[in-house]
């Protein structure tokens, strides 16, 4: 966890996401790369587009952010990357090129809209990214530490794949993991599968020395119930899986993961499901 990519679009959401990313960089002794993607319709190269007055102003703004925040991560780099093209594609491509361990992006959720590209591209960034993506709203106030991480468990095979990443994160921050078995069906076979995943998660976290709590809830609306639980427990971060592919399970994951990203005030980290 040494390389962090932050999507910047000159909105308040983006700068807030940068602040949040720096919290992780300080804790993980990681480097930060800010990426701005020029998504205007033009055949100009990235270097040419920066010659325009508006683009010069944006470059100056990025330089200002670099000067302002660089000193807060003395153990790592703080660099700017300029790209041109489709936002989510360039963010994903750059993440692969620099071997990013995580991406941070601001989101306005469903309650507001800003004329910037992060809000409209946040979910596409999540689904295209090769690494975990943290999404955070500008209205969320964090206290400089992650104490409680919520890890919901459902009946899909992919649900366990976020365990190693979450366990490592919890150890770095000294956080507790709240394992939440989520039942939304009376079918015993599916409920037993969730129980099995819960048992395996307990073993995994115990072996890694992670502090945890295991609870179970009956729900009708998965996303709404997870958000309600997170608010009741003062959770600092919710960890979910993204949808990759077209299986029934992944469609279900996609539905509730998008609802969580759009509706949760608490930051969400989306871990990409492995396809092999």
C-alpha positions as CSV (number, residue, x, y, z in Angstrom):
1,X,0.0,0.0,0.0
2,X,2.6,2.5,-1.1
3,X,1.0,4.2,-4.1
4,X,-2.2,6.3,-4.1
5,X,-3.9,7.9,-7.1
6,X,-6.3,10.8,-6.5
7,X,-8.7,12.0,-9.2
8,X,-8.8,15.8,-9.3
9,X,-11.4,17.9,-11.2
10,X,-11.2,21.2,-9.3
11,X,-14.3,20.7,-7.3
12,X,-14.7,20.8,-3.5
13,X,-15.4,17.1,-3.6
14,X,-12.1,16.4,-5.2
15,X,-10.0,18.5,-2.8
16,X,-11.8,16.8,0.1
17,X,-10.9,13.4,-1.4
18,X,-7.3,14.6,-1.6
19,X,-7.4,15.5,2.1
20,X,-8.8,12.0,2.9
21,X,-6.1,10.4,0.7
22,X,-3.4,12.2,2.6
23,X,-4.7,10.7,5.8
24,X,-3.9,7.3,4.3
25,X,-0.6,8.4,2.8
26,X,0.6,9.6,6.2
27,X,-0.4,6.4,7.9
28,X,0.9,4.1,5.2
29,X,4.0,6.2,4.3
30,X,2.7,6.2,0.7
31,X,3.2,8.4,-2.4
32,X,0.4,10.4,-3.9
33,X,-0.2,11.0,-7.6
34,X,-2.9,13.5,-8.5
35,X,-4.5,12.9,-11.9
36,X,-6.4,15.5,-14.0
37,X,-8.0,14.2,-17.2
38,X,-8.8,16.8,-19.8
39,X,-12.1,15.4,-21.2
40,X,-12.9,18.2,-23.6
41,X,-13.6,17.2,-27.2
42,X,-10.4,18.1,-29.1
43,X,-7.5,16.5,-31.0
44,X,-4.9,18.5,-29.1
45,X,-2.3,16.7,-27.0
46,X,-2.2,17.1,-23.3
47,X,0.7,19.5,-23.4
48,X,-1.0,21.6,-26.1
49,X,-4.3,21.9,-24.1
50,X,-2.5,23.3,-21.1
51,X,-1.5,26.3,-23.2
52,X,-5.1,27.6,-23.1
53,X,-5.9,30.2,-20.4
54,X,-8.3,28.0,-18.5
55,X,-5.9,25.1,-18.6
56,X,-3.0,27.2,-17.4
57,X,-5.2,28.2,-14.5
58,X,-5.9,24.6,-13.8
59,X,-2.2,23.7,-14.0
60,X,-1.5,26.6,-11.5
61,X,-4.1,25.2,-9.2
62,X,-2.5,21.7,-9.3
63,X,0.9,23.3,-8.5
64,X,-0.7,25.1,-5.6
65,X,-2.1,21.8,-4.2
66,X,1.3,20.2,-4.6
67,X,3.0,23.0,-2.7
68,X,0.4,23.0,0.0
69,X,0.3,19.2,0.6
70,X,3.7,17.9,-0.4
71,X,5.2,18.5,3.0
72,X,2.7,16.4,4.7
73,X,4.0,13.2,3.2
74,X,7.8,13.5,3.6
75,X,8.3,9.8,3.2
76,X,6.8,9.6,-0.3
77,X,6.3,11.4,-3.6
78,X,3.6,14.0,-4.4
79,X,3.3,14.3,-8.2
80,X,0.8,15.5,-10.8
81,X,-0.3,13.5,-13.8
82,X,-2.0,15.1,-16.8
83,X,-4.0,13.1,-19.2
84,X,-6.6,13.6,-22.0
85,X,-9.5,11.4,-22.9
86,X,-12.4,9.6,-21.1
87,X,-12.0,10.2,-17.4
88,X,-12.7,6.7,-16.1
89,X,-10.6,5.1,-18.8
90,X,-7.6,7.3,-18.2
91,X,-7.8,7.0,-14.4
92,X,-7.9,3.2,-14.7
93,X,-5.1,3.1,-17.3
94,X,-2.9,5.4,-15.1
95,X,-3.6,3.3,-12.0
96,X,-2.2,0.3,-13.9
97,X,0.8,2.2,-15.2
98,X,1.9,3.5,-11.8
99,X,0.8,0.2,-10.1
100,X,-1.5,2.1,-7.7
101,X,-2.6,0.3,-4.6
102,X,-5.7,2.5,-4.2
103,X,-7.6,5.3,-5.9
104,X,-9.5,8.1,-4.2
105,X,-12.4,10.0,-5.8
106,X,-15.0,12.5,-4.5
107,X,-18.7,12.0,-5.1
108,X,-21.7,14.2,-4.7
109,X,-24.1,11.2,-4.1
110,X,-27.7,11.5,-5.2
111,X,-28.5,14.7,-3.3
112,X,-26.5,17.2,-5.3
113,X,-24.6,17.9,-8.5
114,X,-21.5,19.9,-9.5
115,X,-20.3,20.8,-13.0
116,X,-17.2,18.6,-12.6
117,X,-16.4,15.2,-13.8
118,X,-15.8,13.2,-10.6
119,X,-19.4,13.1,-9.5
120,X,-20.6,11.7,-12.8
121,X,-17.7,9.3,-13.3
122,X,-17.2,8.0,-9.7
123,X,-19.0,4.8,-10.3
124,X,-17.4,4.2,-13.7
125,X,-14.0,4.7,-12.0
126,X,-14.9,2.1,-9.4
127,X,-15.9,-0.5,-11.9
128,X,-13.0,0.1,-14.2
129,X,-10.2,0.4,-11.6
130,X,-7.7,-2.4,-11.2
131,X,-7.4,-1.6,-7.4
132,X,-9.6,-0.6,-4.5
133,X,-11.4,2.7,-4.9
134,X,-12.3,5.0,-2.0
135,X,-15.3,7.3,-2.6
136,X,-16.1,10.1,-0.2
137,X,-18.5,13.0,-0.1
138,X,-17.4,16.6,0.6
139,X,-19.8,16.8,3.4
140,X,-18.2,14.0,5.4
141,X,-16.0,15.1,8.2
142,X,-13.2,12.6,9.2
143,X,-11.2,12.9,12.3
144,X,-7.8,11.8,11.1
145,X,-8.1,8.2,12.0
146,X,-10.0,5.0,11.0
147,X,-11.3,3.2,14.0
148,X,-14.1,1.0,12.7
149,X,-14.4,-0.7,9.3
150,X,-17.6,-2.4,8.3
151,X,-17.3,-5.5,6.1
152,X,-20.7,-6.8,5.0
153,X,-20.9,-10.5,4.1
154,X,-23.5,-11.8,1.6
155,X,-24.0,-15.1,-0.2
156,X,-21.8,-14.4,-3.2
157,X,-18.4,-16.1,-3.6
158,X,-16.8,-12.7,-4.2
159,X,-17.8,-11.4,-0.8
160,X,-14.7,-12.9,0.8
161,X,-12.2,-11.3,-1.6
162,X,-12.2,-8.0,0.3
163,X,-11.0,-9.7,3.5
164,X,-7.2,-9.6,2.9
165,X,-7.2,-5.9,1.9
166,X,-9.5,-4.9,4.8
167,X,-7.4,-6.9,7.3
168,X,-4.2,-5.2,6.2
169,X,-5.9,-1.8,6.4
170,X,-7.2,-2.5,9.8
171,X,-3.8,-3.5,11.1
172,X,-2.2,-0.3,9.6
173,X,-4.7,1.9,11.4
174,X,-5.3,-0.2,14.5
175,X,-8.9,-0.4,13.6
176,X,-11.6,-2.9,14.4
177,X,-13.5,-4.8,11.7
178,X,-17.3,-5.2,12.0
179,X,-18.2,-8.4,10.2
180,X,-21.9,-8.2,9.2
181,X,-23.7,-11.2,7.9
182,X,-26.6,-9.9,5.8
183,X,-29.6,-12.1,5.3
184,X,-32.3,-11.1,2.8
185,X,-33.7,-14.5,2.0
186,X,-35.4,-17.3,4.0
187,X,-33.7,-20.0,1.9
188,X,-31.6,-22.1,4.3
189,X,-28.9,-23.1,1.8
190,X,-28.1,-19.5,1.1
191,X,-28.2,-18.6,4.8
192,X,-25.8,-21.5,5.6
193,X,-23.4,-20.2,2.9
194,X,-23.3,-16.8,4.5
195,X,-22.7,-18.4,7.9
196,X,-19.8,-20.4,6.4
197,X,-18.3,-17.2,4.9
198,X,-18.6,-15.6,8.4
199,X,-16.8,-18.5,10.0
200,X,-14.0,-18.2,7.4
201,X,-13.8,-14.4,7.9
202,X,-13.4,-14.9,11.7
203,X,-10.6,-17.4,11.1
204,X,-8.8,-15.0,8.7
205,X,-9.0,-12.0,11.0
206,X,-8.1,-14.0,14.0
207,X,-5.0,-15.4,12.3
208,X,-3.9,-11.9,11.3
209,X,-4.5,-10.5,14.8
210,X,-7.2,-8.1,13.7
211,X,-9.7,-7.0,16.3
212,X,-13.3,-7.8,15.1
213,X,-16.9,-8.1,16.0
214,X,-19.4,-10.5,14.2
215,X,-23.1,-9.6,13.9
216,X,-26.0,-10.8,11.8
217,X,-29.0,-8.8,10.5
218,X,-32.2,-9.6,8.6
219,X,-32.9,-7.1,5.9
220,X,-35.3,-6.2,3.0
221,X,-33.2,-3.5,1.4
222,X,-29.5,-4.5,1.6
223,X,-28.0,-1.1,0.9
224,X,-30.3,0.8,3.2
225,X,-29.8,-1.6,6.0
226,X,-26.0,-1.6,5.7
227,X,-26.0,2.2,5.8
228,X,-28.4,2.3,8.8
229,X,-26.1,-0.2,10.7
230,X,-23.0,1.8,9.8
231,X,-24.6,5.0,11.1
232,X,-25.7,3.3,14.4
233,X,-22.2,1.9,15.0
234,X,-20.3,5.1,14.1
235,X,-18.5,3.2,11.3
236,X,-15.6,5.1,9.6
237,X,-15.4,3.1,6.4
238,X,-17.6,0.6,4.6
239,X,-15.9,-2.1,2.5
240,X,-17.8,-3.6,-0.5
241,X,-17.1,-5.6,-3.6
242,X,-17.7,-4.1,-7.1
243,X,-19.5,-5.9,-9.9
244,X,-17.4,-7.5,-12.6
245,X,-19.1,-9.5,-15.3
246,X,-22.7,-10.6,-15.9
247,X,-23.5,-13.4,-13.4
248,X,-26.6,-13.1,-11.3
249,X,-24.5,-12.7,-8.2
250,X,-22.5,-9.9,-9.7
251,X,-25.6,-8.1,-10.9
252,X,-26.8,-8.2,-7.3
253,X,-23.5,-6.9,-6.1
254,X,-23.6,-4.1,-8.7
255,X,-27.1,-3.0,-7.6
256,X,-26.3,-2.6,-3.9
257,X,-22.8,-1.4,-4.3
258,X,-23.9,1.5,-6.5
259,X,-26.7,2.3,-4.0
260,X,-24.1,2.4,-1.2
261,X,-21.7,4.6,-3.1
262,X,-24.6,7.0,-4.0
263,X,-26.3,7.1,-0.7
264,X,-23.7,6.5,2.1
265,X,-22.4,9.6,3.8
266,X,-19.7,7.4,5.3
267,X,-16.8,6.7,2.9
268,X,-16.9,3.5,0.9
269,X,-14.0,1.4,-0.4
270,X,-14.9,-0.8,-3.3
271,X,-12.7,-3.8,-3.9
272,X,-12.7,-5.3,-7.4
273,X,-13.7,-8.9,-7.7
274,X,-11.1,-11.2,-9.2
275,X,-12.2,-12.9,-12.4
276,X,-9.9,-15.9,-12.2
